[in-house]
């Protein structure tokens, strides 16, 4: 989800709810403690220089169980964050949330609530690493020893 999409959704909500990939909810008394611009400048294993920039939101919960972030307050936080994010509303959002360690999630909206989506690592230089590109169609099945899993 992009910043621009979030800004379009928030005015139409009565409450801001986040659901984790396992189906549980972030407790309703969460805070948005940080909105930041995160740039990752790196070299992949094939030697290609890359740069990724996202808008990072940090969700945090404390013992103030009466706290509830209203959509209007969230919009105000986004307005304040323009000092850091600039006017680039096409930035993808990455959400940080404390679990066993700090988890990083993607973000989508299902029409009712925000869904934190799992993020995966990947080899960005599969050809350089000798990793075959295997494609499995709906009619194929990964069987033990097939090399596709």
PyMOL commands that set and color helices and strands:
alter all, ss='L'
color gray80, all
select helices_A, chain A and resi 3-10+71-85+126-129
alter helices_A, ss='H'
color red, helices_A
select strands_A, chain A and resi 18-19+30-43+49-61+93-98+102-109+114-118
alter strands_A, ss='S'
color yellow, strands_A
deselect
rebuild
show_as cartoon
